[in-house]
Amino acid sequence: MHEAIYCMLMMKNGFLAESANINDLVRSGVNPDPNPSPVINPNPNPDPNPNPNPHPNPNPKGASPRYAAAHASSEVVVVGGNLAPTDGSLLCRFDGDARTTVGRFLNGSAVACPTLPTEQGARDSSVSVSNDAGLRWSAPGVPFTYYEPERPPLLRSVSPQPFP
């Protein structure tokens, strides 16, 4: 900064860089301009959000496996796009459960989401992902199902009908 002021003062007063030094300028009584020209904003339309989220919304396409036991912890890999390695800000949420878990970044198209035991039992759900500590979530979430391994599945029909 001082070098820039020094150069401007030298040019304003006809000094050559080879022949002048700061002491010559001070002895000449040169002072910086008391009324500097205003700084012109190079961007006349500034961004209304000065701190935009640097991570785009996640865009999950599927989960593997698409199911987990309701009363146990497991891990589901969510695949898609815009998944970012945001450390503790990479979160997973299963529909119907207000709790979130910290996702484990695998790559830009996969994150491992831990499931938590749920008391709600067998049910259809979905899993959503957030890159920004839960400020924005992927929508819609990808389909996911909780099942109860201790209860056998209930079959209501079989199609096509077996021959007699």
Secondary structure, 3 states (H helix, E strand, C coil): CHHHHHHHHHHHCCCCCCCCCHHHHHHCCCCCCCCCCCCCCCCCCCCCCCCCCCCCCCEEEEEECCEEECCCCEEEEEEEECCCCCHHHCEEEECCCCCEEECEEEECCEEEEEECCCCCCCEEEEEEEECCCCCCCCCCCEEEEEECCCCCCCCCCCCCCCCC
